Every structure is written in structure tokens, then in C-alpha cells.
């Protein structure tokens, strides 16, 4: 709603006002904030031009499809509040809304935001005629990560595009026209209030046709959905406060990389999923890979809030992000960790044991070699590896790209600053992660819902390598060789993340000191070394769950 | 000892006689056969030229290294008897031995053979100076099957070249000169008393240098060996009568094949075994593959006398002989047999369940997915598959080559004739197989020591395909496209083999009729269909062991 042309401009001229929600509180302190917000919404603020929000956004807050006025009902209050602030401060340049928002006091902004947040989600958006949505659906649900570094919309906006927390608004049920115009605004820089420049980065890569298709797709999506399959654990998780109150990260200088000469192995596209029972296993394997903790088949083996695709981006396809195809052709292999030769299946079981903290799961142990879970993941990894050369353990793109050590080493205190600047917006101020619709959207980085002290990621060097080239999601990219964090920042923030308590190492039997010396002697490992505020060493009283 | 030149000819001229063993029985019927044989051996036969066998073959029957006279002590009696017959009938053309052998009566031949068979194995052969044995060792122990269709010497002559039954004599401890000259005689046709032309076929492929190296290798091998690692079961097996008394198969017309354009995948050579713990697993995997039933790691899961390499020739390397590399890149896959998707590991477990009859083993069940046995076999198969394209389930050389169905179908009665002509010499008149040194040399084809009613090989079509292109060993070859049996013969003999009782199908729970109809409805399957001499249907009372 920035470029005023066609019907939008004509509506503006006709009504003389847009989305006016900012007005005085008629009843002052004797009415509740909600009542105050409703008043502004329905009748407008007395001291302003008296155009109610509802006149454009609908009496029920469901928006206006033809004019492209967004739905407000059921959106996150902090998000709505922030948008009004953006109109005021110019980080979202829209003359009409700027005027409306500027007329509201801080309290009024808060009240009207709270009012719309409290309404039932509703939408009047409709699927536009003659707009094909196949491309949009693919970009929305899968993105185009391995080729263009483009994450799926739902990776941040949550399952079904229903929104996540206070930063990532719902896209489902927003008018086609609205979404299309917002994408144009991110691209042109008229709208500039996104964390870490993520939306700018995404929007710049979309062609106009793709943007239309994405917009058409989301316009037709329902604004709520029934309970999804799951273990039930995630419902509690979803109830966690998911409001981020810190500063928005700005987009640091992106280390402009060369795009690697396209010499990485390419797994087959999803359009080539095989048929028959094997194809079903492959599809189920992908579903488990992306929804490990909630999937009906695999959920019982997961004792935290993690999914495979949290560490293996693009559903295990992305080169230099520990892709499955590189692992598949490299196993069986001798592992220093187990001091024996392990099959690919055993390596998968290791992921469940450590990264998924199986000890705290319903099953209490990783899935058996012949379980449906393993069978599906194996089928999926095998299929992703179609035509990859067996035994090529040096295949380009395996694992993560190491980050060179720096003269300053790594330091959690310095890392805390980096974390708050770049990471907390998605992963939470206390590393707790963010879920939506019962699904993990941004995984927990420490605490009970994170990987345990046996997972590879608890080592600072491994985490630094992952973070440097993969975070923030969709901006850093290990194939395009683009990064936001400096090497030093990657080391420091990895140190900060891994200097927090997390679930116990499942190899712990009785003796803490023995476990520490036997499994945690690495200089990249804080287990048994760093003192927590409670006086205990990290890992000393780590919970099993 | 056919081409008389150099030292051999000079010894002949000096002594005036060679290996004279045929003489009269001085004591007639009052002495035992053994005594009579000893008399001939030590003193010669009175009615002949009175040259004792011992004068050339040594007082202890240990042979003469310089002259190239073979050791006789400890060789199989039937074998020795047959050799004397061959000198008489000209199928081994040697003028001196022909004269000696012709002077003996049938009883005398039997007696002297029995005498030498009863002596402790001994040899005076020595490793020749300046004869490299690396090539010989490789040909002796590994052969060159995948490239030239050349089986290892020990595949027929038994572990250590110590001989197997009455057909395959020991090579260990035979003089360098003797072995070298015999190979030349097979090649030239002067010696022509081998079953199915096997030795001719082998000898023709060896260069003179290779023949020398093989001869040098075996000359230096010990004539007996201590107990080998094993489960103990095989000791009993080795005690089975292993004398074949039927006619020797002749070499039928070999369907001269084109050698396939070398377009099959080539697994890495054994000289490239990897180092370290993974390499150890690979080596152990190969050892298990070749000695499955006796290996200390895998033996407890094998309830019969079978080895992986019995059905997967050249240790799982040979194209069109169900090679491991083709299987590796084809799993996981949906199997009609299990009605689900199976991993390679599960497929291996299936081999143990059925082909190895695990129900009758010490463990009573197949090895677990994380067992050392599976781990080793997986490592071996994976390594054999180095550089093979993942997922290429259509890779050339997978499985066996089918045999077209014939108008006459298949018939066990006709098959019996084929079996006796071509197969019984190695696999035994009653399909019992042949072991030596506690190791399976020729696997049992039916009965308690064979694959059970669930194994793929129990189907007539599968067995026909295997037999046609792989049997007789080293003559038929599925890469060179050479065969001895006609399609009709292959079908019929497969029907004969699979119309015998064998261990019960492990899927049998309670009801025979249900098992028969559920798992054995194929027209290639005799389970539950053919009446045995005891009046029961095949499978009806099949034992679990």
C-alpha cells in the first residue's frame, strides 16, 4: 500500500482517509484498554480525522480484499504496535498511515493493537482469478534454498503462513493485492522495518510473477487450522510467551561472496518423488526430517524441540550445511566419537540420541534400526543421493565449512552482544526458540528443549561453522558464500550459545568428573569447565530431560 | 611329467623306470589290503619290473622335489585309484606310468591306493629359489574371476590347497616341477581326466609365468593345518563320506559366448583395501562373506552349511552373479517378499533368515542390525561399491541373468539325469555338498545343510538362472556369456534340486496349508505341491533345523 495507483489511489481519494485507527480515548482511564481500542477501531479517535480503522479494515478487522487493506484481526499485538510505530518513524513509508499513526498517543497505539489482537482471526481475502499459484505454493512451502538461497515463507511465518510470535505476521488470508504490494515495498526500500533485512533479501530475489503467485497462494489460505498431528508436547511449547521485546537486528554488512561455481551435487527435485511404497517412505522421510519432534511416527523418540532440518538446511539438501547426500555416500565409516565403524543408520540413531535428546522422549531411546522412523529417513537420504558416487567421503559440500580460528579466540561475554543483536529476535532472549501451530519454527539453542551435551553442535567450533555460513536464515548462505557475521562474531556467539546449560550427556553414567574428562576434554567444549550463576559447573546438574 | 626333457628325461634314462607301483600281491588273500599295498609300494610287484613306488615317490610317499615326482602320502584313495586308471586308459598320457599302472590288477590298484591314502601326509617339496609367488598366491587364493572367469585354485582344491574328497587332490606340498608340468599337460591335452574339463579350462588361461608362480606357491604350502576358527559344526561335516563314485562329467559343448564389452561396474581390487578400523571391517566382511558358517563372528547365525559366496560368486564381485555392488546401490527398496521397504541391512538379515537358515543356528535368529556381522558385511559391500552411482537399481550386472522359459517346461525327472552328469561330482549324489578343512567347498543343495524353503534360491526360476550361467564353476561364466547347460537342462536340473526336502520356511507358524498358499503359490515352487517318497508333501514335515 505504498505505491498509490489504480484502485488504491482512487479509494484514497474517495474516502479521504485510509486506515485511520489513531484517536483519543473517549473514556480515559475509566474504560479498559480493550474498550479503548475498540472505540478507536470502530469510531476513530476524537482528536484526529475521526475515520475509524474499521472503515477500511472491516468491522471485524478482516481487511478489504479488493482494495488490498490487510486483515488485522487476530494478529499479534506487539506486531501491530510495531507497525504503527514504523509508519510514524518512516521505516514503512506510507503517507496515509503515517498520518493516522502519528495522531495516536503511545497508549492509544497499544490499546488499538491489543484490541485487534484479541479478535478472532478472520479474513475477507479471496483467491484472485487467473493467478496461477503452483510457483507460489512451492516458494511458500519449500522456498528455493539450494539454488537461490531463498527460504520458504513458512520457515519464518510459520506453518500455514499463520504467523510466529511478534515478529513474523500471518500471511494467510491477507489480500493478494496487499502481499504483492508489500513485496514490492521491501524490494524498493519503501518498507524497511524487517529484522536483519530478511524481507528485503527475499523480495529482491523474487520476480514480479513469483511475487504475484506467492501473494495469490497466501490470499487463499485459511487463517486458522485444526490441530495438527503431534505428540501433544508442542501445544505447551506454543503457549510459551513468544513476544520479542528487544531491538530489531539490522542487516550487517553481508560479506558478498562469490556464488560457488555450481559444482555441488544436486539431489533430485521434489517433483521427482518416486511412486509406490518406496516413494511413500521417501515422502514420509522428508516429513519426519522437517517435523521430527511432532510427527506421529518419529515424535516419540524426540525428547526436545528439535527437527533434523534445524541443522541440515533445506531439508538436508543444502551443500555445506551437512547435506544428507554427502552423509549417505560416506557411511559406513569409522567415527572417533564411537570409536568404531558406524553405518548410516547408526549415525542417524546418534542424532536421535544426542541432538534429539532421546533419553527425555516418550520412548526413552532412539528408534530401532528397523523402525519406521529410521526406514523413512534412510529411504529419504538414499533417494536424495541418487547418482552420487558411493564411497566419496570427500564429496564437495559435506558437513559445514570451518571458520578459521582468530587471534582473539572465542568469548561468551562478547558473544552475548552478538546474540542479542542478531539471534534473539528468532531464537528468543533466553535461547528458548519459537514454535507456532505446534511446530518448531526457530529451534531452542539451550535449555531443556535444545540438543544435549552429547550433540556435535555443543562444540563451539562446530556451532561457529554452522552459524557463520547459515545464520541469519536466508541471508547467510554456504553455497553463495555470503555471511553476515564476521569470523570473530561467529566464534563468540557460538561460545555464548554453548556456555548455557542443556540436557545431560546420555553417556553420563554416575560420575560427573569422569564424564567430563572422558567425553569433554576438547577446548571447544564448556561441559564441566564453566561455572554457572548457581555455582555449579556446566553439565554438573544437567537434567536428563 | 609328460614332456620328457631335461632332468626328468635323464632320471628316466638313469633308473629305467618311473613311478612303478603295480606288482603282484605276494601274500595273496592271507594279508590285508593295506599290507598288500605297502608291499607293492616298498618292494614293487613281483610280476612286473620290480621297481617299487617308493623308489621315486619316497619311502614315506612324500614325493621327490627335484625330479618333480608327486607326493602320494595322505592323498584320497579313490583319487589315487582313478589316476592309475587314467594312466592305463590314456586319459593321462605318460608312457612310464602307463606301463606301471597296466601291470597292476584292479585289486592291486585299489590296495596301493589305500596304502598311500592311509599314510600321514608328508611332502619333500620346497619353495624354488627365485620364483616369485605373489601372482601365484593371488591366483591360488582369489583367482581372477570377474576379469577372466578364473576361479581360485582353493575353490575346488579346498582351503590351503589341501584337497577335497576324491576328485580334487591336494596341491599343497606338491613339487614345483610337478604342478608346473601338470598345468602344461592340461593345457596341451596330454592330461585329460578332469571333471567337466575344468582344469583344461583353467590351465588354458594361465600364462607360463602364472603357472610357474602358482606352482611355486603351492610347493611351499604345508600339507596339513591346525584347526581353523569355526563353530565346531563343520568338523562333523568334514567327516561326511566325501567319495564320489559316479561317472566323471565330461565337458559339454560350451556355448561360446561373446565376452561382454567390459561395461560392468568394477569394484576396487583387494590390493586397495582401506586402512584403519574401517579397513579392518571391510576385510572381516570379506572373510565372513566367504566363510559365513564357520567364521567366529558370523557362524552362530548360520544354521546350515552355506556361505554368502556360494550364491554371489567371486566374493560378491561378479557381475550377473548377484554382486554386492549392485545390491548396495539398490537399497532401500520395496520388496514384494516382505511387502515393505527394506534397507540393505534388512536384506542381509533376510539372507541369514532364509539362505543361512538362522532358525537352526546357535543364535536362532539373524544378526542384529548393529552386530559385528552385519557391520562387517555392510562395510564390505559399501567398499566394493566405491564410485557406483547411488540409486541405480538398473545398474548393469545386477542379480542373475534370466533363462527363457522353454516349451517343455521343467521336470525333476529329466533334471536328475542332468544332475548326475554334471553336478553330483561336486555337490554329492544326495546334494549333500562337500567340505574340507571344516570349510564349505561345494555347498549342500538340499537337505538339512542347505537353504531353507524361504530362500530365493528354492524357486526353480531363480535357481535355473543361477545355474545356467554360473555352473560348472569356472566354466560357465555370466560375464563371458559362456554356458555348459542348455536352457532346458538348467530348468530341469533346477527343478530336480528344488524338488527335495529342505529346512522349513521360517515364516511357517502353525498351519502347513496356510504357509503353502500364502508364501508358495508360485508355479516355480514345489513347497506343498510335490509328494515325497514318504507320502508327505514337500515342506509338510520339513525340519526347523
Interface residues (C-beta under 8 A of the other chain):
Chain A: X276 X277 X278 X281 X325 X328 X329 X331 X332 X333 X334 X340 X341 X343 X345 X346 X368 X369 X370 X375 X378 X379 X382 X383 X385 X386 X387 X388 X389 X390 X391 X392
Chain B: X276 X277 X278 X281 X325 X328 X329 X331 X332 X333 X334 X340 X341 X343 X345 X346 X368 X369 X370 X375 X378 X379 X382 X383 X385 X386 X387 X388 X389 X390 X391 X392
